[in-house]
Amino acid sequence: MKRTVCYGFCIFLLLIIAPGCRPGGETKTGTSAVNGLDKDNQLLQFFVASHPENVVVKCAAADLNADSLEDLVVIYRQGADKCGMLVVLSQPAGYVFTNEVAAPVSGQVITFKDIDDKPPLEFIVQGMKGANAGYAIFRVEGTRLEDLFGEGMKDCC
């Protein structure tokens, strides 16, 4: 019964969030556009240069910390059954990475949502690993990526 409720909630959340999402499959970075971002995007290139062994699966850009500079959420493959996520933060002197957190293995969706109507901007990450679905709400605090709330992420990451 508990599992049915969890699946029902995840499906409900997916139906609410998914219409605003862009399509995009896994793409080898450095050779073509990723999720609508040009391959020459400086934030994306900073990530690729620092993580040449990882393939970017999904990324999305927004001003996450209300400094009027675009930041980039990046989900990337770390192995056949493992993905990680971090944010590339734009700062006046250059770029910095937040801490890394585990990310869903497949069907990843990144949605920006100002949940509390004040900065910083929150974002929702959802996805799957096999039949397990999960989601989490994140916020950038300084240079830390904070998990505010989630359901099922342990099973899908």
C-alpha positions in Angstrom: 0.0 0.0 0.0 2.8 2.4 0.9 4.6 1.7 -2.3 1.4 2.3 -4.3 0.9 5.7 -2.7 4.6 6.6 -3.4 4.2 5.6 -7.1 1.0 7.6 -7.3 2.5 10.7 -5.8 5.5 10.4 -8.2 3.2 10.1 -11.2 1.2 13.1 -10.0 4.3 15.1 -9.5 5.6 14.1 -13.0 2.3 15.1 -14.6 2.5 18.6 -12.9 6.1 19.3 -13.7 6.8 17.5 -17.0 4.9 19.8 -19.4 7.5 22.6 -18.9 10.4 20.4 -19.6 12.6 20.4 -22.8 13.4 17.2 -24.6 17.0 16.1 -24.6 18.9 12.9 -24.6 22.4 12.0 -23.4 24.9 13.8 -25.5 28.7 13.7 -25.5 29.7 17.2 -24.5 32.2 19.2 -26.5 30.9 17.9 -29.8 27.3 19.2 -30.0 24.7 21.1 -28.1 23.4 19.7 -24.8 19.8 20.4 -23.8 19.5 23.5 -26.0 22.7 25.0 -24.7 25.3 25.8 -27.3 28.5 23.8 -27.0 30.3 27.1 -26.6 28.4 28.0 -23.4 31.1 29.0 -21.0 29.6 27.3 -18.0 29.2 24.1 -19.8 32.8 24.3 -21.2 34.1 25.0 -17.6 32.4 21.8 -16.5 33.7 19.7 -19.5 37.3 21.0 -19.0 37.2 20.0 -15.3 35.4 16.7 -15.8 36.6 15.3 -19.1 35.8 11.7 -18.0 32.1 12.5 -17.5 29.3 12.7 -20.1 26.7 15.4 -19.5 23.3 13.8 -19.4 21.1 16.8 -18.7 21.8 20.5 -17.9 19.7 23.6 -17.4 20.7 27.3 -16.8 19.1 29.9 -14.5 20.2 32.5 -12.0 20.0 30.3 -8.9 21.5 32.7 -6.3 20.0 36.0 -7.3 23.3 37.6 -8.4 22.1 38.4 -11.9 24.5 35.8 -13.3 23.5 32.6 -15.1 24.3 29.4 -13.2 24.2 25.8 -14.6 22.8 22.7 -13.1 24.6 19.7 -14.6 23.7 16.0 -14.3 26.4 13.8 -15.6 27.2 10.1 -16.0 29.8 8.6 -13.6 29.4 5.0 -14.7 26.9 2.6 -16.2 24.6 2.8 -13.2 25.6 6.0 -11.5 25.1 9.7 -12.1 26.1 12.8 -10.2 24.9 16.4 -10.1 26.4 19.7 -9.2 25.9 23.4 -10.0 28.4 25.6 -11.9 28.1 29.0 -10.2 29.0 32.2 -12.1 30.9 34.6 -9.9 32.5 38.0 -10.9 36.0 36.4 -10.7 35.1 33.2 -12.6 33.3 30.0 -12.0 33.1 27.6 -9.0 31.4 24.2 -8.4 29.0 23.4 -5.6 29.4 20.1 -3.8 28.4 17.0 -5.8 25.2 15.0 -5.0 23.8 11.7 -6.4 21.4 12.1 -9.3 18.9 9.8 -10.9 20.2 7.4 -13.5 17.6 7.8 -16.2 14.7 10.0 -17.2 16.2 13.0 -15.5 14.2 16.3 -15.4 15.4 19.6 -14.0 12.7 22.2 -13.3 13.2 25.6 -11.8 10.6 26.7 -9.3 10.6 29.6 -6.9 8.9 27.7 -4.1 9.1 30.3 -1.3 8.8 33.4 -3.4 12.2 34.7 -2.3 15.8 34.2 -3.4 17.6 31.9 -4.0 15.7 30.0 -6.7 14.9 26.4 -5.9 15.0 23.6 -8.5 13.4 20.1 -8.6 15.3 17.1 -10.0 13.4 13.9 -10.8 14.2 10.7 -12.5 14.4 7.0 -12.2 16.7 4.0 -11.8 15.0 0.9 -13.2 11.4 0.9 -11.8 12.3 3.2 -8.9 11.3 6.9 -9.3 12.3 9.8 -7.1 12.5 13.6 -6.8 14.2 16.1 -4.7 14.0 19.9 -4.2 17.4 21.7 -4.1 18.7 25.2 -3.3 22.1 26.7 -3.5 23.3 28.2 -0.2 26.6 30.0 -0.8 28.5 27.4 -2.7 26.7 24.4 -1.1 23.9 22.5 -2.9 21.3 21.7 -0.2 18.7 19.0 -0.5 15.5 20.6 1.0 13.1 17.7 0.5 12.8 14.6 -1.5 11.1 11.3 -1.9 12.6 8.1 -3.4 16.0 9.6 -4.4 17.9 6.9 -2.5 16.3 4.3 -4.8 16.8 6.1 -8.1 20.3 7.4 -7.7 
